[in-house]
Amino acid sequence: MAGGGDFYDRDRPENPQLAEDRPRGGGPEDRPRSGGRLLVPMLIAGAVLILILFFVFI
């Protein structure tokens, strides 16, 4: 029987690492747009402001 690392090294390629099919990170084109995150809070704040002004001036 083969001893040590010879048993596993026999059938392995020289570079046993697989190529990464989904690279981590990304470039500037992969970043989410920041406008979408601010739109909902701004709409809620605007609706609250309109309601406050509506009840103040009635």
C-alpha distance matrix in Angstrom:
0.0 3.8 6.4 9.9 11.8 9.9 8.3 12.0 13.8 12.7 15.1 17.6 21.0 22.5 24.8 23.2 26.5 28.6 32.2 34.5 36.6 39.2 39.9 41.3 44.7 47.1 50.2 53.8 54.0 51.6 53.7 55.9 59.6 61.4 64.6 63.2 62.4 65.9 67.8 67.5 68.6 71.5 72.6 72.6 74.5 77.0 77.6 78.1 80.5 82.5 82.7 83.9 86.5 87.6 88.3 90.0 92.5 93.4
3.8 0.0 3.7 6.9 8.3 6.2 5.4 9.2 10.5 9.8 12.7 14.8 18.1 19.2 21.5 20.2 23.5 25.9 29.5 31.9 34.2 36.7 37.2 38.6 42.0 44.3 47.2 50.9 51.3 49.0 51.1 53.4 57.1 58.8 62.1 60.9 60.1 63.6 65.6 65.4 66.5 69.3 70.5 70.6 72.4 74.9 75.6 76.1 78.4 80.5 80.8 82.0 84.5 85.7 86.5 88.0 90.5 91.6
6.4 3.7 0.0 3.8 6.5 6.1 6.4 9.5 10.8 11.4 14.4 15.7 18.9 19.5 21.5 20.2 23.3 26.0 29.5 31.7 34.3 36.5 36.7 37.8 41.0 43.5 46.5 50.1 50.7 48.4 50.3 52.6 56.3 57.8 61.2 60.1 59.1 62.5 64.6 64.5 65.3 68.2 69.6 69.5 71.2 73.8 74.6 75.0 77.2 79.4 79.7 80.7 83.3 84.6 85.2 86.7 89.3 90.4
9.9 6.9 3.8 0.0 3.8 5.6 6.7 8.3 9.5 11.2 14.2 14.5 17.5 17.6 19.3 18.0 20.7 23.7 27.1 29.1 32.0 34.0 34.0 34.8 37.9 40.5 43.5 47.1 47.9 45.5 47.3 49.6 53.3 54.7 58.2 57.1 56.1 59.4 61.7 61.6 62.3 65.1 66.7 66.6 68.1 70.8 71.7 72.0 74.2 76.4 76.8 77.7 80.2 81.6 82.3 83.7 86.2 87.5
11.8 8.3 6.5 3.8 0.0 3.8 5.5 5.6 6.0 8.6 11.2 11.1 13.8 13.9 15.5 14.3 17.2 20.2 23.6 25.7 28.6 30.7 30.6 31.7 34.8 37.3 40.2 43.8 44.5 42.3 44.2 46.6 50.3 51.8 55.3 54.3 53.4 56.8 58.9 59.0 59.8 62.5 64.1 64.2 65.7 68.3 69.2 69.7 71.8 74.0 74.5 75.4 77.9 79.3 80.1 81.4 83.9 85.2
9.9 6.2 6.1 5.6 3.8 0.0 3.8 5.6 5.1 5.9 9.4 10.2 13.0 13.5 15.8 15.0 18.3 21.1 24.4 27.0 29.6 32.1 32.2 33.6 36.9 39.1 41.9 45.6 46.1 44.0 46.1 48.7 52.3 54.0 57.4 56.4 55.7 59.1 61.2 61.3 62.3 64.9 66.4 66.6 68.3 70.7 71.6 72.2 74.3 76.4 77.0 78.1 80.4 81.8 82.7 84.1 86.5 87.8
8.3 5.4 6.4 6.7 5.5 3.8 0.0 3.8 5.8 5.9 8.3 9.8 13.3 14.6 16.6 14.9 18.2 20.5 24.1 26.5 28.8 31.3 31.9 33.3 36.7 39.0 42.0 45.6 45.9 43.7 45.8 48.1 51.8 53.6 56.8 55.6 55.0 58.5 60.4 60.3 61.4 64.2 65.4 65.6 67.4 69.8 70.6 71.2 73.4 75.4 75.9 77.1 79.5 80.7 81.6 83.1 85.5 86.6
12.0 9.2 9.5 8.3 5.6 5.6 3.8 0.0 3.8 5.5 6.6 6.9 10.5 12.0 13.4 11.4 14.5 16.8 20.4 22.7 25.1 27.6 28.1 29.5 33.0 35.2 38.2 41.9 42.1 39.9 42.0 44.3 48.0 49.8 53.1 51.9 51.3 54.8 56.6 56.7 57.8 60.5 61.8 62.0 63.8 66.2 66.9 67.6 69.8 71.8 72.3 73.5 75.9 77.1 78.0 79.6 82.0 83.1
13.8 10.5 10.8 9.5 6.0 5.1 5.8 3.8 0.0 3.8 5.8 5.3 8.1 8.9 11.0 10.0 13.5 16.1 19.4 22.1 24.7 27.4 27.5 29.2 32.5 34.5 37.3 41.0 41.4 39.4 41.6 44.2 47.8 49.7 53.0 52.0 51.5 55.0 56.9 57.2 58.3 60.8 62.2 62.6 64.3 66.6 67.6 68.4 70.4 72.4 73.1 74.3 76.5 77.8 78.9 80.3 82.6 83.9
12.7 9.8 11.4 11.2 8.6 5.9 5.9 5.5 3.8 0.0 3.8 5.9 8.6 10.2 12.9 12.0 15.8 17.9 21.1 24.1 26.3 29.2 29.7 31.7 35.0 36.8 39.5 43.3 43.4 41.5 44.0 46.5 50.1 52.2 55.4 54.3 54.0 57.5 59.2 59.5 60.9 63.3 64.6 65.1 66.9 69.1 70.0 70.9 73.0 74.8 75.5 76.8 79.1 80.3 81.4 82.9 85.1 86.3
15.1 12.7 14.4 14.2 11.2 9.4 8.3 6.6 5.8 3.8 0.0 3.8 6.7 9.6 11.6 10.2 13.9 15.3 18.6 21.6 23.4 26.5 27.4 29.6 33.0 34.7 37.4 41.1 41.0 39.1 41.7 44.1 47.7 49.9 53.0 51.8 51.6 55.2 56.8 57.0 58.6 61.0 62.1 62.6 64.6 66.7 67.5 68.6 70.7 72.4 73.1 74.6 76.8 77.8 79.0 80.7 82.8 83.9
17.6 14.8 15.7 14.5 11.1 10.2 9.8 6.9 5.3 5.9 3.8 0.0 3.8 6.6 8.0 6.5 10.3 12.0 15.3 18.3 20.4 23.4 24.0 26.1 29.5 31.2 33.9 37.6 37.6 35.8 38.3 40.8 44.4 46.6 49.7 48.6 48.4 52.0 53.6 54.0 55.4 57.8 59.0 59.6 61.5 63.6 64.5 65.5 67.6 69.4 70.2 71.5 73.7 74.8 76.1 77.6 79.7 80.9
21.0 18.1 18.9 17.5 13.8 13.0 13.3 10.5 8.1 8.6 6.7 3.8 0.0 3.8 5.4 5.5 9.1 10.7 13.3 16.7 18.9 22.0 22.3 24.8 28.0 29.3 31.8 35.5 35.5 34.0 36.7 39.4 42.8 45.2 48.2 47.4 47.4 50.8 52.5 53.1 54.6 56.8 58.0 58.9 60.6 62.6 63.7 64.8 66.7 68.5 69.5 70.8 72.8 74.1 75.5 76.9 78.9 80.2
22.5 19.2 19.5 17.6 13.9 13.5 14.6 12.0 8.9 10.2 9.6 6.6 3.8 0.0 3.8 6.1 9.1 11.6 13.6 17.0 19.7 22.6 22.2 24.4 27.4 28.7 31.0 34.7 35.1 33.7 36.3 39.2 42.6 44.8 48.0 47.4 47.3 50.6 52.5 53.3 54.6 56.7 58.2 59.1 60.6 62.6 63.9 65.0 66.7 68.6 69.7 70.9 72.8 74.2 75.6 76.9 78.9 80.4
24.8 21.5 21.5 19.3 15.5 15.8 16.6 13.4 11.0 12.9 11.6 8.0 5.4 3.8 0.0 3.8 5.6 8.2 10.1 13.3 16.2 18.9 18.4 20.6 23.6 25.0 27.3 31.1 31.4 30.0 32.5 35.4 38.8 41.0 44.2 43.6 43.5 46.8 48.7 49.5 50.8 52.9 54.4 55.3 56.8 58.8 60.1 61.2 62.9 64.8 65.9 67.1 69.0 70.4 71.9 73.1 75.1 76.6
23.2 20.2 20.2 18.0 14.3 15.0 14.9 11.4 10.0 12.0 10.2 6.5 5.5 6.1 3.8 0.0 3.8 6.4 9.5 12.3 15.0 17.7 17.8 19.8 23.2 24.8 27.6 31.3 31.5 29.6 32.1 34.7 38.2 40.4 43.6 42.7 42.5 45.9 47.7 48.2 49.6 51.8 53.2 53.9 55.6 57.7 58.8 59.8 61.7 63.5 64.5 65.8 67.8 69.1 70.4 71.8 73.9 75.3
26.5 23.5 23.3 20.7 17.2 18.3 18.2 14.5 13.5 15.8 13.9 10.3 9.1 9.1 5.6 3.8 0.0 3.8 6.5 8.8 11.9 14.3 14.1 16.0 19.3 21.1 23.9 27.6 27.9 25.9 28.3 30.9 34.5 36.6 39.8 39.0 38.7 42.1 43.9 44.5 45.8 48.1 49.5 50.2 51.9 53.9 55.1 56.1 58.0 59.8 60.8 62.1 64.1 65.4 66.8 68.1 70.2 71.6
28.6 25.9 26.0 23.7 20.2 21.1 20.5 16.8 16.1 17.9 15.3 12.0 10.7 11.6 8.2 6.4 3.8 0.0 3.8 6.2 8.6 11.5 12.0 14.5 18.0 19.4 22.3 25.9 25.7 23.7 26.4 28.9 32.4 34.7 37.7 36.8 36.8 40.3 41.8 42.4 44.0 46.2 47.4 48.2 50.0 51.9 53.0 54.2 56.1 57.8 58.8 60.2 62.2 63.4 64.8 66.3 68.3 69.5
32.2 29.5 29.5 27.1 23.6 24.4 24.1 20.4 19.4 21.1 18.6 15.3 13.3 13.6 10.1 9.5 6.5 3.8 0.0 3.8 6.2 9.1 9.3 12.3 15.5 16.4 19.0 22.7 22.4 20.7 23.5 26.2 29.6 32.1 35.0 34.2 34.5 37.9 39.4 40.2 41.9 43.8 45.1 46.1 47.9 49.6 50.9 52.2 53.9 55.6 56.8 58.2 60.0 61.2 62.8 64.3 66.1 67.5
34.5 31.9 31.7 29.1 25.7 27.0 26.5 22.7 22.1 24.1 21.6 18.3 16.7 17.0 13.3 12.3 8.8 6.2 3.8 0.0 3.8 5.6 5.9 8.8 12.2 13.3 16.3 19.9 19.6 17.5 20.2 22.7 26.2 28.6 31.6 30.7 30.8 34.2 35.8 36.5 38.1 40.2 41.4 42.4 44.2 46.0 47.2 48.5 50.2 51.9 53.0 54.5 56.3 57.6 59.1 60.5 62.4 63.8
36.6 34.2 34.3 32.0 28.6 29.6 28.8 25.1 24.7 26.3 23.4 20.4 18.9 19.7 16.2 15.0 11.9 8.6 6.2 3.8 0.0 3.8 6.2 9.5 12.6 13.1 16.0 19.3 18.3 16.2 19.3 21.4 24.8 27.5 30.2 29.1 29.5 33.1 34.2 35.0 36.9 38.9 39.8 40.9 42.9 44.5 45.5 47.1 48.9 50.3 51.5 53.2 54.9 56.0 57.6 59.2 60.9 62.2
39.2 36.7 36.5 34.0 30.7 32.1 31.3 27.6 27.4 29.2 26.5 23.4 22.0 22.6 18.9 17.7 14.3 11.5 9.1 5.6 3.8 0.0 3.8 6.4 9.4 10.1 13.3 16.4 15.5 13.0 15.8 17.8 21.3 23.9 26.7 25.5 25.8 29.4 30.6 31.3 33.2 35.2 36.2 37.3 39.2 40.9 42.0 43.4 45.2 46.7 47.9 49.5 51.2 52.4 54.0 55.5 57.3 58.6
39.9 37.2 36.7 34.0 30.6 32.2 31.9 28.1 27.5 29.7 27.4 24.0 22.3 22.2 18.4 17.8 14.1 12.0 9.3 5.9 6.2 3.8 0.0 3.8 6.6 7.5 10.8 14.2 14.1 11.8 14.4 17.0 20.5 22.8 25.9 25.2 25.3 28.7 30.3 31.3 32.8 34.7 36.1 37.2 38.8 40.6 41.9 43.3 44.9 46.6 47.9 49.2 50.9 52.3 53.9 55.2 57.0 58.5
41.3 38.6 37.8 34.8 31.7 33.6 33.3 29.5 29.2 31.7 29.6 26.1 24.8 24.4 20.6 19.8 16.0 14.5 12.3 8.8 9.5 6.4 3.8 0.0 3.8 6.4 10.0 13.1 13.7 10.9 12.5 15.1 18.7 20.6 23.9 23.2 22.9 26.2 28.2 29.0 30.2 32.2 33.9 34.8 36.2 38.2 39.6 40.7 42.3 44.2 45.4 46.6 48.4 49.9 51.4 52.6 54.5 56.1
44.7 42.0 41.0 37.9 34.8 36.9 36.7 33.0 32.5 35.0 33.0 29.5 28.0 27.4 23.6 23.2 19.3 18.0 15.5 12.2 12.6 9.4 6.6 3.8 0.0 3.7 7.1 9.8 11.0 8.4 9.5 12.4 15.8 17.5 20.9 20.7 20.4 23.4 25.6 26.7 27.8 29.5 31.4 32.5 33.7 35.5 37.2 38.3 39.6 41.6 43.1 44.1 45.7 47.4 49.0 50.0 51.9 53.6
47.1 44.3 43.5 40.5 37.3 39.1 39.0 35.2 34.5 36.8 34.7 31.2 29.3 28.7 25.0 24.8 21.1 19.4 16.4 13.3 13.1 10.1 7.5 6.4 3.7 0.0 3.7 6.8 7.6 5.7 7.7 11.1 14.1 16.3 19.5 19.6 19.8 22.7 24.6 26.2 27.5 28.9 30.6 32.1 33.3 34.8 36.7 38.0 39.2 40.9 42.6 43.8 45.2 46.8 48.7 49.7 51.3 53.1
50.2 47.2 46.5 43.5 40.2 41.9 42.0 38.2 37.3 39.5 37.4 33.9 31.8 31.0 27.3 27.6 23.9 22.3 19.0 16.3 16.0 13.3 10.8 10.0 7.1 3.7 0.0 3.8 5.4 5.6 7.2 10.9 13.1 15.4 18.3 19.1 19.7 22.1 24.0 26.1 27.3 28.2 30.1 32.0 32.9 34.1 36.2 37.7 38.5 40.3 42.2 43.3 44.4 46.2 48.2 49.0 50.5 52.5
53.8 50.9 50.1 47.1 43.8 45.6 45.6 41.9 41.0 43.3 41.1 37.6 35.5 34.7 31.1 31.3 27.6 25.9 22.7 19.9 19.3 16.4 14.2 13.1 9.8 6.8 3.8 0.0 3.8 5.4 5.5 8.9 10.2 12.5 15.2 16.4 17.2 19.3 21.1 23.5 24.7 25.2 27.2 29.3 30.0 31.1 33.4 34.9 35.5 37.2 39.4 40.4 41.3 43.1 45.3 46.0 47.3 49.4
54.0 51.3 50.7 47.9 44.5 46.1 45.9 42.1 41.4 43.4 41.0 37.6 35.5 35.1 31.4 31.5 27.9 25.7 22.4 19.6 18.3 15.5 14.1 13.7 11.0 7.6 5.4 3.8 0.0 3.8 5.7 8.2 9.5 12.7 14.8 15.5 17.0 19.3 20.4 22.8 24.6 25.1 26.6 28.8 30.0 30.7 32.8 34.7 35.4 36.8 38.9 40.3 41.2 42.7 45.0 45.9 47.1 49.0
51.6 49.0 48.4 45.5 42.3 44.0 43.7 39.9 39.4 41.5 39.1 35.8 34.0 33.7 30.0 29.6 25.9 23.7 20.7 17.5 16.2 13.0 11.8 10.9 8.4 5.7 5.6 5.4 3.8 0.0 3.8 6.4 9.1 12.1 14.7 14.6 15.6 18.5 19.8 21.6 23.4 24.4 25.9 27.7 29.1 30.2 32.0 33.7 34.8 36.3 38.1 39.5 40.7 42.2 44.2 45.3 46.8 48.5
53.7 51.1 50.3 47.3 44.2 46.1 45.8 42.0 41.6 44.0 41.7 38.3 36.7 36.3 32.5 32.1 28.3 26.4 23.5 20.2 19.3 15.8 14.4 12.5 9.5 7.7 7.2 5.5 5.7 3.8 0.0 3.8 6.4 8.8 11.8 12.1 12.6 15.3 17.0 18.9 20.3 21.3 23.1 24.8 25.9 27.3 29.2 30.7 31.7 33.4 35.2 36.4 37.6 39.3 41.3 42.2 43.7 45.6
55.9 53.4 52.6 49.6 46.6 48.7 48.1 44.3 44.2 46.5 44.1 40.8 39.4 39.2 35.4 34.7 30.9 28.9 26.2 22.7 21.4 17.8 17.0 15.1 12.4 11.1 10.9 8.9 8.2 6.4 3.8 0.0 3.8 6.2 8.9 8.5 9.2 12.1 13.6 15.3 16.9 18.1 19.6 21.3 22.7 23.9 25.7 27.3 28.4 30.0 31.7 33.1 34.4 35.9 37.8 39.0 40.5 42.2
59.6 57.1 56.3 53.3 50.3 52.3 51.8 48.0 47.8 50.1 47.7 44.4 42.8 42.6 38.8 38.2 34.5 32.4 29.6 26.2 24.8 21.3 20.5 18.7 15.8 14.1 13.1 10.2 9.5 9.1 6.4 3.8 0.0 3.8 5.6 6.2 7.8 9.8 11.0 13.5 15.1 15.6 17.2 19.4 20.4 21.3 23.3 25.1 25.9 27.4 29.4 30.8 31.8 33.3 35.5 36.5 37.8 39.6
61.4 58.8 57.8 54.7 51.8 54.0 53.6 49.8 49.7 52.2 49.9 46.6 45.2 44.8 41.0 40.4 36.6 34.7 32.1 28.6 27.5 23.9 22.8 20.6 17.5 16.3 15.4 12.5 12.7 12.1 8.8 6.2 3.8 0.0 3.8 5.5 5.5 6.8 9.0 11.5 12.4 12.8 15.0 16.9 17.6 18.8 21.0 22.5 23.1 24.9 27.0 28.0 29.0 30.8 32.9 33.6 35.1 37.1
64.6 62.1 61.2 58.2 55.3 57.4 56.8 53.1 53.0 55.4 53.0 49.7 48.2 48.0 44.2 43.6 39.8 37.7 35.0 31.6 30.2 26.7 25.9 23.9 20.9 19.5 18.3 15.2 14.8 14.7 11.8 8.9 5.6 3.8 0.0 3.8 5.5 5.4 6.2 9.4 10.8 10.4 12.2 14.7 15.4 16.0 18.3 20.2 20.6 22.0 24.3 25.6 26.4 28.0 30.3 31.1 32.3 34.3
63.2 60.9 60.1 57.1 54.3 56.4 55.6 51.9 52.0 54.3 51.8 48.6 47.4 47.4 43.6 42.7 39.0 36.8 34.2 30.7 29.1 25.5 25.2 23.2 20.7 19.6 19.1 16.4 15.5 14.6 12.1 8.5 6.2 5.5 3.8 0.0 3.8 5.5 5.3 7.4 9.7 10.3 11.3 13.4 15.0 15.8 17.4 19.4 20.5 21.7 23.6 25.2 26.3 27.6 29.7 31.0 32.3 33.9
62.4 60.1 59.1 56.1 53.4 55.7 55.0 51.3 51.5 54.0 51.6 48.4 47.4 47.3 43.5 42.5 38.7 36.8 34.5 30.8 29.5 25.8 25.3 22.9 20.4 19.8 19.7 17.2 17.0 15.6 12.6 9.2 7.8 5.5 5.5 3.8 0.0 3.8 5.7 6.7 7.8 9.4 11.1 12.3 13.6 15.3 16.9 18.2 19.5 21.3 22.8 24.0 25.6 27.1 28.8 30.0 31.7 33.3
65.9 63.6 62.5 59.4 56.8 59.1 58.5 54.8 55.0 57.5 55.2 52.0 50.8 50.6 46.8 45.9 42.1 40.3 37.9 34.2 33.1 29.4 28.7 26.2 23.4 22.7 22.1 19.3 19.3 18.5 15.3 12.1 9.8 6.8 5.4 5.5 3.8 0.0 3.8 5.8 5.7 6.2 8.7 10.3 10.7 12.2 14.4 15.6 16.4 18.4 20.2 21.2 22.5 24.2 26.1 27.0 28.6 30.5
67.8 65.6 64.6 61.7 58.9 61.2 60.4 56.6 56.9 59.2 56.8 53.6 52.5 52.5 48.7 47.7 43.9 41.8 39.4 35.8 34.2 30.6 30.3 28.2 25.6 24.6 24.0 21.1 20.4 19.8 17.0 13.6 11.0 9.0 6.2 5.3 5.7 3.8 0.0 3.8 5.7 5.2 6.2 8.7 10.0 10.5 12.3 14.4 15.3 16.5 18.5 20.0 21.0 22.4 24.6 25.7 27.0 28.7
67.5 65.4 64.5 61.6 59.0 61.3 60.3 56.7 57.2 59.5 57.0 54.0 53.1 53.3 49.5 48.2 44.5 42.4 40.2 36.5 35.0 31.3 31.3 29.0 26.7 26.2 26.1 23.5 22.8 21.6 18.9 15.3 13.5 11.5 9.4 7.4 6.7 5.8 3.8 0.0 3.8 5.4 5.1 6.2 8.6 9.8 10.6 12.4 14.2 15.4 16.7 18.4 20.0 21.0 22.8 24.4 26.0 27.3
68.6 66.5 65.3 62.3 59.8 62.3 61.4 57.8 58.3 60.9 58.6 55.4 54.6 54.6 50.8 49.6 45.8 44.0 41.9 38.1 36.9 33.2 32.8 30.2 27.8 27.5 27.3 24.7 24.6 23.4 20.3 16.9 15.1 12.4 10.8 9.7 7.8 5.7 5.7 3.8 0.0 3.8 5.5 5.1 6.1 8.5 9.9 10.5 12.1 14.2 15.3 16.4 18.2 19.8 21.2 22.4 24.4 25.9
71.5 69.3 68.2 65.1 62.5 64.9 64.2 60.5 60.8 63.3 61.0 57.8 56.8 56.7 52.9 51.8 48.1 46.2 43.8 40.2 38.9 35.2 34.7 32.2 29.5 28.9 28.2 25.2 25.1 24.4 21.3 18.1 15.6 12.8 10.4 10.3 9.4 6.2 5.2 5.4 3.8 0.0 3.8 5.4 5.1 6.0 8.6 9.9 10.4 12.2 14.2 15.2 16.3 18.1 20.1 20.9 22.4 24.3
72.6 70.5 69.6 66.7 64.1 66.4 65.4 61.8 62.2 64.6 62.1 59.0 58.0 58.2 54.4 53.2 49.5 47.4 45.1 41.4 39.8 36.2 36.1 33.9 31.4 30.6 30.1 27.2 26.6 25.9 23.1 19.6 17.2 15.0 12.2 11.3 11.1 8.7 6.2 5.1 5.5 3.8 0.0 3.8 5.5 5.1 6.2 8.6 9.8 10.6 12.4 14.2 15.3 16.3 18.5 20.0 21.2 22.6
72.6 70.6 69.5 66.6 64.2 66.6 65.6 62.0 62.6 65.1 62.6 59.6 58.9 59.1 55.3 53.9 50.2 48.2 46.1 42.4 40.9 37.3 37.2 34.8 32.5 32.1 32.0 29.3 28.8 27.7 24.8 21.3 19.4 16.9 14.7 13.4 12.3 10.3 8.7 6.2 5.1 5.4 3.8 0.0 3.8 5.4 5.1 6.2 8.6 9.9 10.6 12.3 14.3 15.2 16.7 18.4 20.2 21.4
74.5 72.4 71.2 68.1 65.7 68.3 67.4 63.8 64.3 66.9 64.6 61.5 60.6 60.6 56.8 55.6 51.9 50.0 47.9 44.2 42.9 39.2 38.8 36.2 33.7 33.3 32.9 30.0 30.0 29.1 25.9 22.7 20.4 17.6 15.4 15.0 13.6 10.7 10.0 8.6 6.1 5.1 5.5 3.8 0.0 3.8 5.5 5.1 6.1 8.6 9.9 10.5 12.2 14.1 15.5 16.4 18.4 20.1
77.0 74.9 73.8 70.8 68.3 70.7 69.8 66.2 66.6 69.1 66.7 63.6 62.6 62.6 58.8 57.7 53.9 51.9 49.6 46.0 44.5 40.9 40.6 38.2 35.5 34.8 34.1 31.1 30.7 30.2 27.3 23.9 21.3 18.8 16.0 15.8 15.3 12.2 10.5 9.8 8.5 6.0 5.1 5.4 3.8 0.0 3.8 5.4 5.0 6.2 8.6 9.9 10.5 12.1 14.4 15.3 16.5 18.3
77.6 75.6 74.6 71.7 69.2 71.6 70.6 66.9 67.6 70.0 67.5 64.5 63.7 63.9 60.1 58.8 55.1 53.0 50.9 47.2 45.5 42.0 41.9 39.6 37.2 36.7 36.2 33.4 32.8 32.0 29.2 25.7 23.3 21.0 18.3 17.4 16.9 14.4 12.3 10.6 9.9 8.6 6.2 5.1 5.5 3.8 0.0 3.8 5.4 5.1 6.2 8.7 9.9 10.4 12.4 14.3 15.6 16.6
78.1 76.1 75.0 72.0 69.7 72.2 71.2 67.6 68.4 70.9 68.6 65.5 64.8 65.0 61.2 59.8 56.1 54.2 52.2 48.5 47.1 43.4 43.3 40.7 38.3 38.0 37.7 34.9 34.7 33.7 30.7 27.3 25.1 22.5 20.2 19.4 18.2 15.6 14.4 12.4 10.5 9.9 8.6 6.2 5.1 5.4 3.8 0.0 3.8 5.5 5.1 6.1 8.6 9.7 10.7 12.2 14.4 15.6
80.5 78.4 77.2 74.2 71.8 74.3 73.4 69.8 70.4 73.0 70.7 67.6 66.7 66.7 62.9 61.7 58.0 56.1 53.9 50.2 48.9 45.2 44.9 42.3 39.6 39.2 38.5 35.5 35.4 34.8 31.7 28.4 25.9 23.1 20.6 20.5 19.5 16.4 15.3 14.2 12.1 10.4 9.8 8.6 6.1 5.0 5.4 3.8 0.0 3.8 5.4 5.1 6.1 8.4 10.1 10.5 12.3 14.3
82.5 80.5 79.4 76.4 74.0 76.4 75.4 71.8 72.4 74.8 72.4 69.4 68.5 68.6 64.8 63.5 59.8 57.8 55.6 51.9 50.3 46.7 46.6 44.2 41.6 40.9 40.3 37.2 36.8 36.3 33.4 30.0 27.4 24.9 22.0 21.7 21.3 18.4 16.5 15.4 14.2 12.2 10.6 9.9 8.6 6.2 5.1 5.5 3.8 0.0 3.8 5.5 5.2 6.0 8.7 9.9 10.7 12.2
82.7 80.8 79.7 76.8 74.5 77.0 75.9 72.3 73.1 75.5 73.1 70.2 69.5 69.7 65.9 64.5 60.8 58.8 56.8 53.0 51.5 47.9 47.9 45.4 43.1 42.6 42.2 39.4 38.9 38.1 35.2 31.7 29.4 27.0 24.3 23.6 22.8 20.2 18.5 16.7 15.3 14.2 12.4 10.6 9.9 8.6 6.2 5.1 5.4 3.8 0.0 3.8 5.5 5.0 6.3 8.6 10.2 10.8
83.9 82.0 80.7 77.7 75.4 78.1 77.1 73.5 74.3 76.8 74.6 71.5 70.8 70.9 67.1 65.8 62.1 60.2 58.2 54.5 53.2 49.5 49.2 46.6 44.1 43.8 43.3 40.4 40.3 39.5 36.4 33.1 30.8 28.0 25.6 25.2 24.0 21.2 20.0 18.4 16.4 15.2 14.2 12.3 10.5 9.9 8.7 6.1 5.1 5.5 3.8 0.0 3.8 5.4 5.3 6.1 8.7 10.2
86.5 84.5 83.3 80.2 77.9 80.4 79.5 75.9 76.5 79.1 76.8 73.7 72.8 72.8 69.0 67.8 64.1 62.2 60.0 56.3 54.9 51.2 50.9 48.4 45.7 45.2 44.4 41.3 41.2 40.7 37.6 34.4 31.8 29.0 26.4 26.3 25.6 22.5 21.0 20.0 18.2 16.3 15.3 14.3 12.2 10.5 9.9 8.6 6.1 5.2 5.5 3.8 0.0 3.8 5.5 5.1 6.2 8.6
87.6 85.7 84.6 81.6 79.3 81.8 80.7 77.1 77.8 80.3 77.8 74.8 74.1 74.2 70.4 69.1 65.4 63.4 61.2 57.6 56.0 52.4 52.3 49.9 47.4 46.8 46.2 43.1 42.7 42.2 39.3 35.9 33.3 30.8 28.0 27.6 27.1 24.2 22.4 21.0 19.8 18.1 16.3 15.2 14.1 12.1 10.4 9.7 8.4 6.0 5.0 5.4 3.8 0.0 3.8 5.6 5.6 6.3
88.3 86.5 85.2 82.3 80.1 82.7 81.6 78.0 78.9 81.4 79.0 76.1 75.5 75.6 71.9 70.4 66.8 64.8 62.8 59.1 57.6 54.0 53.9 51.4 49.0 48.7 48.2 45.3 45.0 44.2 41.3 37.8 35.5 32.9 30.3 29.7 28.8 26.1 24.6 22.8 21.2 20.1 18.5 16.7 15.5 14.4 12.4 10.7 10.1 8.7 6.3 5.3 5.5 3.8 0.0 3.8 5.6 5.4
90.0 88.0 86.7 83.7 81.4 84.1 83.1 79.6 80.3 82.9 80.7 77.6 76.9 76.9 73.1 71.8 68.1 66.3 64.3 60.5 59.2 55.5 55.2 52.6 50.0 49.7 49.0 46.0 45.9 45.3 42.2 39.0 36.5 33.6 31.1 31.0 30.0 27.0 25.7 24.4 22.4 20.9 20.0 18.4 16.4 15.3 14.3 12.2 10.5 9.9 8.6 6.1 5.1 5.6 3.8 0.0 3.8 5.7
92.5 90.5 89.3 86.2 83.9 86.5 85.5 82.0 82.6 85.1 82.8 79.7 78.9 78.9 75.1 73.9 70.2 68.3 66.1 62.4 60.9 57.3 57.0 54.5 51.9 51.3 50.5 47.3 47.1 46.8 43.7 40.5 37.8 35.1 32.3 32.3 31.7 28.6 27.0 26.0 24.4 22.4 21.2 20.2 18.4 16.5 15.6 14.4 12.3 10.7 10.2 8.7 6.2 5.6 5.6 3.8 0.0 3.8
93.4 91.6 90.4 87.5 85.2 87.8 86.6 83.1 83.9 86.3 83.9 80.9 80.2 80.4 76.6 75.3 71.6 69.5 67.5 63.8 62.2 58.6 58.5 56.1 53.6 53.1 52.5 49.4 49.0 48.5 45.6 42.2 39.6 37.1 34.3 33.9 33.3 30.5 28.7 27.3 25.9 24.3 22.6 21.4 20.1 18.3 16.6 15.6 14.3 12.2 10.8 10.2 8.6 6.3 5.4 5.7 3.8 0.0
